[in-house]
Amino acid sequence: MIKVLLVEDNPMICEMIVERLEMMGYQASYAVSGEIVLEQAPAEQPDVILMDISLPGLDGWETTVKLKADPRTQHIPVIALTAHAMVEVRERSLAAGCSDFEVKPVNFNRLAQKIETLAARNS
């Protein structure tokens, strides 16, 4: 079973995405901030991290840079999640170390394909 760790500060969005991921057969957990995921990811070792870009405190870009700099988490693929569909946001996400990019509202079929592809590459 693929383990997915969602980083999302909005409780309603978090609950909806985690519930949907579980219905799709993934083992899903969440962190509500960049600071928390930096502690949680090394312990959980998820197969994929879904990273909200607009987090308070450490934003998703800064958090991804830190995850990629940590030998314990640098191998975990990160998919950026954002409501901003601009090319600049996508480019900045990829430059920060994200493996892929998904725009909110989430297209779960497309997201599942990305999760499956990245998890398979990482195993």
MOPAC internal coordinates of N, CA, C and O (Angstrom, degrees):
PM7 1SCF
backbone

  N    0.0000 0     0.00 0     0.00 0    0    0    0
  C    1.4443 1     0.00 0     0.00 0    1    0    0
  C    1.5379 1   108.57 1     0.00 0    2    1    0
  O    1.2310 1   120.91 1   -47.64 1    3    2    1
  N    1.3104 1   115.86 1   132.36 1    3    2    1
  C    1.4640 1   121.47 1  -179.22 1    5    3    2
  C    1.5256 1   109.76 1   -77.67 1    6    5    3
  O    1.2310 1   121.23 1   -50.72 1    7    6    5
  N    1.3361 1   115.26 1   129.28 1    7    6    5
  C    1.4694 1   121.56 1   178.54 1    9    7    6
  C    1.5257 1   109.03 1   -95.75 1   10    9    7
  O    1.2310 1   121.42 1   -55.15 1   11   10    9
  N    1.3369 1   114.89 1   124.85 1   11   10    9
  C    1.4570 1   121.80 1  -179.83 1   13   11   10
  C    1.5236 1   108.62 1  -118.89 1   14   13   11
  O    1.2310 1   121.03 1   -49.29 1   15   14   13
  N    1.3165 1   115.64 1   130.71 1   15   14   13
  C    1.4676 1   121.65 1   177.10 1   17   15   14
  C    1.5215 1   107.81 1  -111.69 1   18   17   15
  O    1.2310 1   120.67 1   -63.06 1   19   18   17
  N    1.3202 1   116.32 1   116.94 1   19   18   17
  C    1.4611 1   123.24 1   179.10 1   21   19   18
  C    1.5152 1   109.39 1   -94.43 1   22   21   19
  O    1.2310 1   120.38 1   -46.97 1   23   22   21
  N    1.3223 1   116.88 1   133.03 1   23   22   21
  C    1.4606 1   122.13 1   173.64 1   25   23   22
  C    1.5201 1   106.26 1  -112.41 1   26   25   23
  O    1.2310 1   120.84 1   -70.00 1   27   26   25
  N    1.3351 1   116.00 1   110.00 1   27   26   25
  C    1.4651 1   122.28 1  -173.28 1   29   27   26
  C    1.5190 1   108.86 1  -153.92 1   30   29   27
  O    1.2310 1   120.40 1   -51.13 1   31   30   29
  N    1.3380 1   116.83 1   128.87 1   31   30   29
  C    1.4629 1   120.04 1  -177.31 1   33   31   30
  C    1.5278 1   113.73 1   -90.70 1   34   33   31
  O    1.2310 1   119.29 1   165.93 1   35   34   33
  N    1.3292 1   118.96 1   -14.07 1   35   34   33
  C    1.4590 1   121.76 1   179.73 1   37   35   34
  C    1.5302 1   108.75 1   -89.08 1   38   37   35
  O    1.2310 1   119.90 1   -66.60 1   39   38   37
  N    1.3451 1   117.80 1   113.40 1   39   38   37
  C    1.4685 1   120.65 1  -174.89 1   41   39   38
  C    1.5267 1   113.95 1   -58.79 1   42   41   39
  O    1.2310 1   119.91 1   142.20 1   43   42   41
  N    1.3251 1   117.77 1   -37.80 1   43   42   41
  C    1.4724 1   120.09 1  -178.73 1   45   43   42
  C    1.5297 1   110.80 1   -68.10 1   46   45   43
  O    1.2310 1   120.36 1   135.97 1   47   46   45
  N    1.3211 1   116.93 1   -44.03 1   47   46   45
  C    1.4645 1   120.76 1   178.65 1   49   47   46
  C    1.5252 1   109.34 1   -65.84 1   50   49   47
  O    1.2310 1   120.89 1   137.83 1   51   50   49
  N    1.3171 1   115.90 1   -42.17 1   51   50   49
  C    1.4601 1   121.49 1  -179.78 1   53   51   50
  C    1.5281 1   110.76 1   -58.68 1   54   53   51
  O    1.2310 1   120.49 1   130.44 1   55   54   53
  N    1.3055 1   116.66 1   -49.56 1   55   54   53
  C    1.4624 1   121.91 1  -178.86 1   57   55   54
  C    1.5244 1   110.69 1   -60.94 1   58   57   55
  O    1.2310 1   120.58 1   136.21 1   59   58   57
  N    1.3317 1   116.50 1   -43.79 1   59   58   57
  C    1.4561 1   121.15 1  -178.39 1   61   59   58
  C    1.5255 1   111.22 1   -64.79 1   62   61   59
  O    1.2310 1   120.03 1   134.61 1   63   62   61
  N    1.3263 1   117.55 1   -45.39 1   63   62   61
  C    1.4641 1   120.63 1  -177.96 1   65   63   62
  C    1.5348 1   110.75 1   -67.85 1   66   65   63
  O    1.2310 1   120.17 1   135.13 1   67   66   65
  N    1.3254 1   117.27 1   -44.87 1   67   66   65
  C    1.4689 1   120.48 1   179.84 1   69   67   66
  C    1.5268 1   110.25 1   -61.31 1   70   69   67
  O    1.2310 1   120.38 1   135.29 1   71   70   69
  N    1.3225 1   116.88 1   -44.71 1   71   70   69
  C    1.4672 1   120.47 1   179.41 1   73   71   70
  C    1.5292 1   110.82 1   -60.81 1   74   73   71
  O    1.2310 1   120.71 1   136.00 1   75   74   73
  N    1.3127 1   116.24 1   -44.00 1   75   74   73
  C    1.4697 1   120.25 1  -179.58 1   77   75   74
  C    1.5297 1   111.17 1   -65.65 1   78   77   75
  O    1.2310 1   120.20 1   137.99 1   79   78   77
  N    1.3319 1   117.22 1   -42.01 1   79   78   77
  C    1.4685 1   120.62 1   177.71 1   81   79   78
  C    1.5230 1   110.79 1   -60.72 1   82   81   79
  O    1.2310 1   120.29 1   137.50 1   83   82   81
  N    1.3293 1   117.05 1   -42.50 1   83   82   81
  C    1.4673 1   120.78 1   179.50 1   85   83   82
  C    1.5258 1   111.01 1   -65.01 1   86   85   83
  O    1.2310 1   120.31 1   140.67 1   87   86   85
  N    1.3355 1   117.02 1   -39.33 1   87   86   85
  C    1.4688 1   120.53 1   177.41 1   89   87   86
  C    1.5284 1   111.07 1   -63.99 1   90   89   87
  O    1.2310 1   120.60 1   152.56 1   91   90   89
  N    1.3302 1   116.45 1   -27.44 1   91   90   89
  C    1.4676 1   121.46 1   179.48 1   93   91   90
  C    1.5333 1   111.83 1   -85.26 1   94   93   91
  O    1.2310 1   120.27 1   178.93 1   95   94   93
  N    1.3401 1   117.10 1    -1.07 1   95   94   93
  C    1.4506 1   120.79 1   174.73 1   97   95   94
  C    1.5151 1   115.91 1    99.34 1   98   97   95
  O    1.2310 1   119.94 1  -171.11 1   99   98   97
  N    1.3317 1   117.72 1     8.89 1   99   98   97
  C    1.4591 1   120.91 1   178.42 1  101   99   98
  C    1.5226 1   110.18 1   -92.38 1  102  101   99
  O    1.2310 1   120.70 1   -27.40 1  103  102  101
  N    1.3104 1   116.27 1   152.60 1  103  102  101
  C    1.4574 1   121.45 1   169.98 1  105  103  102
  C    1.5257 1   104.87 1   -88.50 1  106  105  103
  O    1.2310 1   120.09 1   -66.30 1  107  106  105
  N    1.3227 1   117.43 1   113.70 1  107  106  105
  C    1.4596 1   120.94 1  -172.66 1  109  107  106
  C    1.5216 1   111.42 1  -117.95 1  110  109  107
  O    1.2310 1   121.46 1   -41.16 1  111  110  109
  N    1.3310 1   114.81 1   138.84 1  111  110  109
  C    1.4596 1   121.78 1   172.95 1  113  111  110
  C    1.5262 1   106.31 1  -136.34 1  114  113  111
  O    1.2310 1   120.93 1    -4.31 1  115  114  113
  N    1.3306 1   115.83 1   175.69 1  115  114  113
  C    1.4576 1   117.82 1  -177.71 1  117  115  114
  C    1.5171 1   111.56 1  -147.25 1  118  117  115
  O    1.2310 1   122.14 1   -20.03 1  119  118  117
  N    1.3154 1   113.51 1   159.97 1  119  118  117
  C    1.4649 1   123.37 1   171.96 1  121  119  118
  C    1.5212 1   105.74 1  -132.33 1  122  121  119
  O    1.2310 1   120.41 1   -36.11 1  123  122  121
  N    1.3286 1   116.82 1   143.89 1  123  122  121
  C    1.4648 1   120.26 1  -174.86 1  125  123  122
  C    1.5252 1   113.67 1   -96.74 1  126  125  123
  O    1.2310 1   120.17 1  -178.44 1  127  126  125
  N    1.3379 1   117.27 1     1.56 1  127  126  125
  C    1.4659 1   119.36 1   178.69 1  129  127  126
  C    1.5220 1   110.20 1  -156.83 1  130  129  127
  O    1.2310 1   121.55 1   -17.05 1  131  130  129
  N    1.3230 1   114.64 1   162.95 1  131  130  129
  C    1.4567 1   120.12 1   175.27 1  133  131  130
  C    1.5127 1   111.82 1   -62.54 1  134  133  131
  O    1.2310 1   120.94 1   140.28 1  135  134  133
  N    1.3084 1   115.81 1   -39.72 1  135  134  133
  C    1.4626 1   120.37 1  -179.23 1  137  135  134
  C    1.5309 1   110.69 1   -61.73 1  138  137  135
  O    1.2310 1   120.35 1   138.43 1  139  138  137
  N    1.3250 1   116.93 1   -41.57 1  139  138  137
  C    1.4695 1   120.80 1  -178.51 1  141  139  138
  C    1.5256 1   111.01 1   -69.35 1  142  141  139
  O    1.2310 1   119.90 1   138.79 1  143  142  141
  N    1.3280 1   117.80 1   -41.21 1  143  142  141
  C    1.4694 1   119.06 1  -177.80 1  145  143  142
  C    1.5214 1   111.31 1   -67.06 1  146  145  143
  O    1.2310 1   120.08 1   152.57 1  147  146  145
  N    1.3173 1   117.44 1   -27.43 1  147  146  145
  C    1.4683 1   119.67 1   177.59 1  149  147  146
  C    1.5261 1   111.46 1   -65.25 1  150  149  147
  O    1.2310 1   120.28 1   153.61 1  151  150  149
  N    1.3310 1   117.06 1   -26.39 1  151  150  149
  C    1.4637 1   121.72 1   174.81 1  153  151  150
  C    1.5358 1   111.45 1   -89.06 1  154  153  151
  O    1.2310 1   120.97 1   142.28 1  155  154  153
  N    1.3302 1   115.75 1   -37.72 1  155  154  153
  C    1.4568 1   121.81 1  -172.89 1  157  155  154
  C    1.5353 1   112.86 1   -75.79 1  158  157  155
  O    1.2310 1   119.86 1   138.30 1  159  158  157
  N    1.3136 1   117.87 1   -41.70 1  159  158  157
  C    1.4730 1   121.21 1  -175.18 1  161  159  158
  C    1.5290 1   113.41 1   -60.91 1  162  161  159
  O    1.2310 1   119.13 1   135.87 1  163  162  161
  N    1.3390 1   119.27 1   -44.13 1  163  162  161
  C    1.4747 1   117.69 1   179.05 1  165  163  162
  C    1.5335 1   112.54 1   -61.38 1  166  165  163
  O    1.2310 1   120.40 1   144.70 1  167  166  165
  N    1.3204 1   116.84 1   -35.30 1  167  166  165
  C    1.4580 1   120.63 1  -179.44 1  169  167  166
  C    1.5260 1   111.96 1   -74.99 1  170  169  167
  O    1.2310 1   120.45 1   137.33 1  171  170  169
  N    1.3264 1   116.74 1   -42.67 1  171  170  169
  C    1.4724 1   121.37 1  -176.36 1  173  171  170
  C    1.5212 1   113.47 1   -80.17 1  174  173  171
  O    1.2310 1   119.89 1   147.90 1  175  174  173
  N    1.3117 1   117.81 1   -32.10 1  175  174  173
  C    1.4611 1   122.48 1  -175.48 1  177  175  174
  C    1.5326 1   111.78 1    49.37 1  178  177  175
  O    1.2310 1   120.67 1  -118.57 1  179  178  177
  N    1.3393 1   116.32 1    61.43 1  179  178  177
  C    1.4707 1   118.63 1   178.40 1  181  179  178
  C    1.5232 1   110.23 1   -67.87 1  182  181  179
  O    1.2310 1   120.95 1   -18.04 1  183  182  181
  N    1.3185 1   115.78 1   161.96 1  183  182  181
  C    1.4602 1   121.12 1   176.65 1  185  183  182
  C    1.5203 1   111.28 1   -78.37 1  186  185  183
  O    1.2310 1   120.88 1   148.41 1  187  186  185
  N    1.3388 1   115.93 1   -31.59 1  187  186  185
  C    1.4669 1   122.66 1  -179.62 1  189  187  186
  C    1.5241 1   108.45 1  -147.35 1  190  189  187
  O    1.2310 1   120.80 1   -36.09 1  191  190  189
  N    1.3268 1   116.07 1   143.91 1  191  190  189
  C    1.4646 1   122.24 1   173.73 1  193  191  190
  C    1.5181 1   108.27 1  -113.18 1  194  193  191
  O    1.2310 1   120.67 1   -48.68 1  195  194  193
  N    1.3279 1   116.32 1   131.32 1  195  194  193
  C    1.4643 1   122.67 1   173.07 1  197  195  194
  C    1.5205 1   106.62 1  -101.01 1  198  197  195
  O    1.2310 1   120.18 1   -64.68 1  199  198  197
  N    1.3246 1   117.26 1   115.32 1  199  198  197
  C    1.4648 1   122.42 1  -169.75 1  201  199  198
  C    1.5254 1   112.04 1  -111.97 1  202  201  199
  O    1.2310 1   120.78 1   -68.73 1  203  202  201
  N    1.3286 1   116.11 1   111.27 1  203  202  201
  C    1.4622 1   119.75 1   170.21 1  205  203  202
  C    1.5207 1   107.49 1   -64.44 1  206  205  203
  O    1.2310 1   119.95 1   -45.14 1  207  206  205
  N    1.2996 1   117.71 1   134.86 1  207  206  205
  C    1.4602 1   121.24 1  -178.83 1  209  207  206
  C    1.5271 1   111.44 1   -81.17 1  210  209  207
  O    1.2310 1   120.45 1   144.13 1  211  210  209
  N    1.3316 1   116.74 1   -35.87 1  211  210  209
  C    1.4689 1   120.78 1  -175.15 1  213  211  210
  C    1.5221 1   112.08 1   -92.59 1  214  213  211
  O    1.2310 1   120.93 1  -113.70 1  215  214  213
  N    1.3150 1   115.84 1    66.30 1  215  214  213
  C    1.4661 1   121.26 1   177.71 1  217  215  214
  C    1.5201 1   109.37 1   -95.26 1  218  217  215
  O    1.2310 1   119.86 1   -33.80 1  219  218  217
  N    1.3358 1   117.86 1   146.20 1  219  218  217
  C    1.4666 1   119.69 1   172.86 1  221  219  218
  C    1.5369 1   109.36 1   -71.90 1  222  221  219
  O    1.2310 1   120.16 1   -24.23 1  223  222  221
  N    1.3057 1   117.30 1   155.77 1  223  222  221
  C    1.4691 1   120.03 1  -177.87 1  225  223  222
  C    1.5090 1   108.77 1    72.50 1  226  225  223
  O    1.2310 1   120.32 1    57.30 1  227  226  225
  N    1.3241 1   117.00 1  -122.70 1  227  226  225
  C    1.4632 1   120.86 1   174.72 1  229  227  226
  C    1.5255 1   108.64 1   -70.10 1  230  229  227
  O    1.2310 1   120.24 1   -62.91 1  231  230  229
  N    1.3280 1   117.15 1   117.09 1  231  230  229
  C    1.4610 1   117.69 1   179.15 1  233  231  230
  C    1.5329 1   109.88 1   -76.12 1  234  233  231
  O    1.2310 1   120.73 1    -4.24 1  235  234  233
  N    1.2954 1   116.21 1   175.76 1  235  234  233
  C    1.4596 1   120.69 1  -176.75 1  237  235  234
  C    1.5175 1   113.78 1   -63.09 1  238  237  235
  O    1.2310 1   120.25 1   146.55 1  239  238  237
  N    1.3271 1   117.12 1   -33.45 1  239  238  237
  C    1.4576 1   120.36 1   178.53 1  241  239  238
  C    1.5308 1   110.59 1   -66.97 1  242  241  239
  O    1.2310 1   120.62 1   130.43 1  243  242  241
  N    1.3359 1   116.42 1   -49.57 1  243  242  241
  C    1.4686 1   120.63 1   179.57 1  245  243  242
  C    1.5322 1   110.97 1   -61.27 1  246  245  243
  O    1.2310 1   121.05 1   139.04 1  247  246  245
  N    1.3188 1   115.60 1   -40.96 1  247  246  245
  C    1.4568 1   120.35 1  -179.60 1  249  247  246
  C    1.5285 1   110.58 1   -64.21 1  250  249  247
  O    1.2310 1   120.46 1   138.07 1  251  250  249
  N    1.3238 1   116.72 1   -41.93 1  251  250  249
  C    1.4652 1   120.68 1   178.98 1  253  251  250
  C    1.5275 1   110.62 1   -63.52 1  254  253  251
  O    1.2310 1   120.40 1   136.97 1  255  254  253
  N    1.3205 1   116.85 1   -43.03 1  255  254  253
  C    1.4707 1   120.47 1   177.92 1  257  255  254
  C    1.5238 1   109.67 1   -57.23 1  258  257  255
  O    1.2310 1   120.18 1   136.10 1  259  258  257
  N    1.3305 1   117.26 1   -43.90 1  259  258  257
  C    1.4672 1   121.49 1  -179.74 1  261  259  258
  C    1.5309 1   111.46 1   -67.29 1  262  261  259
  O    1.2310 1   120.07 1   139.50 1  263  262  261
  N    1.3409 1   117.46 1   -40.50 1  263  262  261
  C    1.4672 1   120.18 1   177.29 1  265  263  262
  C    1.5296 1   110.90 1   -62.74 1  266  265  263
  O    1.2310 1   120.45 1   139.93 1  267  266  265
  N    1.3119 1   116.75 1   -40.07 1  267  266  265
  C    1.4706 1   121.24 1  -178.53 1  269  267  266
  C    1.5299 1   111.80 1   -73.67 1  270  269  267
  O    1.2310 1   120.18 1   158.94 1  271  270  269
  N    1.3273 1   117.26 1   -21.06 1  271  270  269
  C    1.4687 1   120.92 1   178.00 1  273  271  270
  C    1.5295 1   112.17 1   -85.17 1  274  273  271
  O    1.2310 1   120.37 1   166.07 1  275  274  273
  N    1.3213 1   116.90 1   -13.93 1  275  274  273
  C    1.4629 1   122.03 1  -177.91 1  277  275  274
  C    1.5319 1   109.46 1   -92.04 1  278  277  275
  O    1.2310 1   119.45 1   -59.78 1  279  278  277
  N    1.3280 1   118.66 1   120.22 1  279  278  277
  C    1.4724 1   120.80 1  -179.32 1  281  279  278
  C    1.5304 1   113.71 1   -57.20 1  282  281  279
  O    1.2310 1   120.23 1   155.20 1  283  282  281
  N    1.3299 1   117.16 1   -24.80 1  283  282  281
  C    1.4733 1   120.64 1  -179.37 1  285  283  282
  C    1.5245 1   112.30 1   -76.13 1  286  285  283
  O    1.2310 1   120.05 1   158.90 1  287  286  285
  N    1.3447 1   117.52 1   -21.10 1  287  286  285
  C    1.4719 1   120.39 1  -174.57 1  289  287  286
  C    1.5300 1   113.90 1  -127.80 1  290  289  287
  O    1.2310 1   120.16 1   176.77 1  291  290  289
  N    1.3193 1   117.30 1    -3.23 1  291  290  289
  C    1.4610 1   119.31 1  -174.09 1  293  291  290
  C    1.5254 1   113.63 1   -63.08 1  294  293  291
  O    1.2310 1   120.23 1   157.51 1  295  294  293
  N    1.3338 1   117.17 1   -22.49 1  295  294  293
  C    1.4682 1   121.90 1  -179.39 1  297  295  294
  C    1.5304 1   113.30 1   -82.46 1  298  297  295
  O    1.2310 1   119.80 1   167.91 1  299  298  297
  N    1.3259 1   117.98 1   -12.09 1  299  298  297
  C    1.4691 1   121.20 1  -175.25 1  301  299  298
  C    1.5344 1   109.63 1   -80.46 1  302  301  299
  O    1.2310 1   120.04 1   -58.61 1  303  302  301
  N    1.3382 1   117.54 1   121.39 1  303  302  301
  C    1.4628 1   119.12 1   177.80 1  305  303  302
  C    1.5194 1   111.37 1   -67.59 1  306  305  303
  O    1.2310 1   121.30 1   -37.37 1  307  306  305
  N    1.3275 1   115.12 1   142.63 1  307  306  305
  C    1.4650 1   122.13 1  -179.76 1  309  307  306
  C    1.5257 1   108.03 1  -119.78 1  310  309  307
  O    1.2310 1   121.05 1   -50.40 1  311  310  309
  N    1.3277 1   115.59 1   129.60 1  311  310  309
  C    1.4580 1   121.40 1   173.55 1  313  311  310
  C    1.5191 1   107.10 1  -107.76 1  314  313  311
  O    1.2310 1   120.52 1   -59.89 1  315  314  313
  N    1.3296 1   116.62 1   120.11 1  315  314  313
  C    1.4591 1   121.39 1   177.89 1  317  315  314
  C    1.5254 1   109.31 1   -72.75 1  318  317  315
  O    1.2310 1   120.87 1   -44.09 1  319  318  317
  N    1.3345 1   115.95 1   135.91 1  319  318  317
  C    1.4637 1   122.09 1   174.16 1  321  319  318
  C    1.5172 1   107.92 1  -118.44 1  322  321  319
  O    1.2310 1   120.43 1   -52.28 1  323  322  321
  N    1.3215 1   116.78 1   127.72 1  323  322  321
  C    1.4517 1   119.40 1  -179.13 1  325  323  322
  C    1.5198 1   111.09 1  -156.01 1  326  325  323
  O    1.2310 1   120.91 1   -26.19 1  327  326  325
  N    1.3113 1   115.87 1   153.81 1  327  326  325
  C    1.4570 1   121.14 1   174.20 1  329  327  326
  C    1.5280 1   110.68 1   -84.51 1  330  329  327
  O    1.2310 1   120.14 1   173.26 1  331  330  329
  N    1.3169 1   117.34 1    -6.74 1  331  330  329
  C    1.4629 1   122.24 1  -177.19 1  333  331  330
  C    1.5259 1   109.72 1   -95.76 1  334  333  331
  O    1.2310 1   120.80 1   -68.81 1  335  334  333
  N    1.3319 1   116.08 1   111.19 1  335  334  333
  C    1.4648 1   121.06 1  -175.84 1  337  335  334
  C    1.5229 1   113.10 1   -92.49 1  338  337  335
  O    1.2310 1   119.91 1  -167.72 1  339  338  337
  N    1.3123 1   117.78 1    12.28 1  339  338  337
  C    1.4613 1   120.74 1  -176.94 1  341  339  338
  C    1.5306 1   111.31 1   -70.52 1  342  341  339
  O    1.2310 1   120.97 1   -33.15 1  343  342  341
  N    1.3191 1   115.75 1   146.85 1  343  342  341
  C    1.4635 1   122.21 1  -179.64 1  345  343  342
  C    1.5235 1   110.68 1   -57.88 1  346  345  343
  O    1.2310 1   120.14 1   141.42 1  347  346  345
  N    1.3296 1   117.34 1   -38.58 1  347  346  345
  C    1.4658 1   120.92 1  -178.47 1  349  347  346
  C    1.5274 1   111.67 1   -61.72 1  350  349  347
  O    1.2310 1   120.35 1   142.63 1  351  350  349
  N    1.3295 1   116.93 1   -37.37 1  351  350  349
  C    1.4691 1   121.51 1  -179.86 1  353  351  350
  C    1.5287 1   109.24 1   -68.47 1  354  353  351
  O    1.2310 1   120.77 1   137.54 1  355  354  353
  N    1.3196 1   116.14 1   -42.46 1  355  354  353
  C    1.4724 1   120.09 1   177.79 1  357  355  354
  C    1.5324 1   109.93 1   -61.82 1  358  357  355
  O    1.2310 1   120.30 1   132.10 1  359  358  357
  N    1.3293 1   117.02 1   -47.90 1  359  358  357
  C    1.4624 1   121.19 1  -178.90 1  361  359  358
  C    1.5281 1   111.45 1   -61.68 1  362  361  359
  O    1.2310 1   120.32 1   138.21 1  363  362  361
  N    1.3288 1   116.99 1   -41.79 1  363  362  361
  C    1.4692 1   119.92 1   179.36 1  365  363  362
  C    1.5282 1   110.95 1   -66.01 1  366  365  363
  O    1.2310 1   120.70 1   143.56 1  367  366  365
  N    1.3281 1   116.26 1   -36.44 1  367  366  365
  C    1.4674 1   120.72 1   178.49 1  369  367  366
  C    1.5232 1   110.74 1   -64.43 1  370  369  367
  O    1.2310 1   120.57 1   134.27 1  371  370  369
  N    1.3111 1   116.52 1   -45.73 1  371  370  369
  C    1.4618 1   120.28 1   179.11 1  373  371  370
  C    1.5279 1   110.72 1   -66.29 1  374  373  371
  O    1.2310 1   120.38 1   141.99 1  375  374  373
  N    1.3289 1   116.89 1   -38.01 1  375  374  373
  C    1.4717 1   120.62 1   178.24 1  377  375  374
  C    1.5269 1   111.59 1   -65.64 1  378  377  375
  O    1.2310 1   120.09 1   149.52 1  379  378  377
  N    1.3307 1   117.43 1   -30.48 1  379  378  377
  C    1.4668 1   121.26 1   179.42 1  381  379  378
  C    1.5281 1   111.69 1   -74.79 1  382  381  379
  O    1.2310 1   120.50 1   165.35 1  383  382  381
  N    1.3392 1   116.66 1   -14.65 1  383  382  381
  C    1.4578 1   119.84 1   178.97 1  385  383  382
  C    1.5198 1   114.82 1   119.76 1  386  385  383
  O    1.2310 1   120.10 1  -178.72 1  387  386  385
  N    1.3257 1   117.42 1     1.28 1  387  386  385
  C    1.4636 1   119.47 1   177.87 1  389  387  386
  C    1.5297 1   109.42 1   -67.53 1  390  389  387
  O    1.2310 1   120.90 1   -36.54 1  391  390  389
  N    1.3044 1   115.88 1   143.46 1  391  390  389
  C    1.4595 1   121.72 1   179.39 1  393  391  390
  C    1.5175 1   112.15 1   -84.93 1  394  393  391
  O    1.2310 1   120.76 1   155.09 1  395  394  393
  N    1.3382 1   116.16 1   -24.91 1  395  394  393
  C    1.4577 1   120.91 1  -178.75 1  397  395  394
  C    1.5197 1   108.65 1  -157.33 1  398  397  395
  O    1.2310 1   120.92 1     1.78 1  399  398  397
  N    1.3145 1   115.85 1  -178.22 1  399  398  397
  C    1.4578 1   123.09 1  -169.59 1  401  399  398
  C    1.5204 1   107.78 1  -147.43 1  402  401  399
  O    1.2310 1   120.10 1   -45.10 1  403  402  401
  N    1.3189 1   117.41 1   134.90 1  403  402  401
  C    1.4690 1   121.75 1   177.08 1  405  403  402
  C    1.5232 1   108.74 1  -137.49 1  406  405  403
  O    1.2310 1   121.21 1   -45.86 1  407  406  405
  N    1.3256 1   115.30 1   134.14 1  407  406  405
  C    1.4616 1   121.32 1  -177.95 1  409  407  406
  C    1.5282 1   109.39 1   -91.97 1  410  409  407
  O    1.2310 1   121.07 1   -40.63 1  411  410  409
  N    1.3418 1   115.56 1   139.37 1  411  410  409
  C    1.4651 1   121.30 1   173.15 1  413  411  410
  C    1.5277 1   107.50 1   -86.13 1  414  413  411
  O    1.2310 1   118.91 1   -33.68 1  415  414  413
  N    1.3278 1   119.68 1   146.32 1  415  414  413
  C    1.4602 1   125.80 1    -1.17 1  417  415  414
  C    1.5269 1   110.75 1   -66.09 1  418  417  415
  O    1.2310 1   121.75 1   -36.87 1  419  418  417
  N    1.3061 1   114.25 1   143.13 1  419  418  417
  C    1.4543 1   121.76 1  -171.98 1  421  419  418
  C    1.5316 1   111.31 1   -71.41 1  422  421  419
  O    1.2310 1   121.15 1   -47.81 1  423  422  421
  N    1.3215 1   115.40 1   132.19 1  423  422  421
  C    1.4527 1   122.25 1   169.29 1  425  423  422
  C    1.5335 1   104.60 1   -89.94 1  426  425  423
  O    1.2310 1   119.99 1   -76.51 1  427  426  425
  N    1.3251 1   117.62 1   103.49 1  427  426  425
  C    1.4606 1   121.00 1  -171.00 1  429  427  426
  C    1.5277 1   113.52 1   -68.26 1  430  429  427
  O    1.2310 1   119.82 1   149.82 1  431  430  429
  N    1.3243 1   117.94 1   -30.18 1  431  430  429
  C    1.4618 1   119.05 1   176.48 1  433  431  430
  C    1.5233 1   110.52 1   -65.77 1  434  433  431
  O    1.2310 1   120.67 1   135.18 1  435  434  433
  N    1.3318 1   116.33 1   -44.82 1  435  434  433
  C    1.4632 1   120.15 1   178.70 1  437  435  434
  C    1.5282 1   110.64 1   -66.99 1  438  437  435
  O    1.2310 1   120.56 1   139.08 1  439  438  437
  N    1.3460 1   116.54 1   -40.92 1  439  438  437
  C    1.4606 1   120.59 1   178.84 1  441  439  438
  C    1.5300 1   110.34 1   -61.70 1  442  441  439
  O    1.2310 1   120.07 1   137.83 1  443  442  441
  N    1.3243 1   117.46 1   -42.17 1  443  442  441
  C    1.4773 1   121.06 1   179.34 1  445  443  442
  C    1.5219 1   110.70 1   -60.99 1  446  445  443
  O    1.2310 1   119.84 1   139.82 1  447  446  445
  N    1.3217 1   117.90 1   -40.18 1  447  446  445
  C    1.4709 1   120.84 1   177.84 1  449  447  446
  C    1.5237 1   110.31 1   -61.67 1  450  449  447
  O    1.2310 1   120.60 1   138.01 1  451  450  449
  N    1.3353 1   116.45 1   -41.99 1  451  450  449
  C    1.4661 1   120.39 1   179.52 1  453  451  450
  C    1.5285 1   110.67 1   -66.17 1  454  453  451
  O    1.2310 1   120.49 1   136.10 1  455  454  453
  N    1.3279 1   116.68 1   -43.90 1  455  454  453
  C    1.4686 1   120.86 1   178.91 1  457  455  454
  C    1.5232 1   109.90 1   -59.79 1  458  457  455
  O    1.2310 1   120.47 1   131.61 1  459  458  457
  N    1.3246 1   116.71 1   -48.39 1  459  458  457
  C    1.4689 1   121.41 1  -178.17 1  461  459  458
  C    1.5316 1   110.86 1   -60.84 1  462  461  459
  O    1.2310 1   120.47 1   134.98 1  463  462  461
  N    1.3159 1   116.70 1   -45.02 1  463  462  461
  C    1.4619 1   121.25 1  -178.54 1  465  463  462
  C    1.5267 1   110.80 1   -63.55 1  466  465  463
  O    1.2310 1   120.55 1   132.59 1  467  466  465
  N    1.3250 1   116.55 1   -47.41 1  467  466  465
  C    1.4695 1   120.06 1  -177.37 1  469  467  466
  C    1.5257 1   111.36 1   -69.20 1  470  469  467
  O    1.2310 1   119.96 1   140.48 1  471  470  469
  N    1.3205 1   117.68 1   -39.52 1  471  470  469
  C    1.4615 1   120.79 1   179.14 1  473  471  470
  C    1.5271 1   110.65 1   -64.72 1  474  473  471
  O    1.2310 1   120.26 1   141.40 1  475  474  473
  N    1.3303 1   117.10 1   -38.60 1  475  474  473
  C    1.4667 1   121.26 1   179.57 1  477  475  474
  C    1.5404 1   110.26 1   -67.05 1  478  477  475
  O    1.2310 1   120.45 1   140.43 1  479  478  477
  N    1.3220 1   116.75 1   -39.57 1  479  478  477
  C    1.4625 1   120.88 1   178.89 1  481  479  478
  C    1.5228 1   111.38 1   -66.03 1  482  481  479
  O    1.2310 1   120.94 1   148.97 1  483  482  481
  N    1.3203 1   115.82 1   -31.03 1  483  482  481
  C    1.4558 1   122.01 1  -173.84 1  485  483  482
  C    1.5300 1   112.89 1   -86.88 1  486  485  483
  O    1.2310 1   120.32 1   167.57 1  487  486  485
  N    1.3464 1   116.99 1   -12.43 1  487  486  485
  C    1.4737 1   118.42 1  -175.34 1  489  487  486
  C    1.5155 1   112.56 1   -88.41 1  490  489  487
  O    1.2310 1   120.10 1   180.00 1  491  490  489

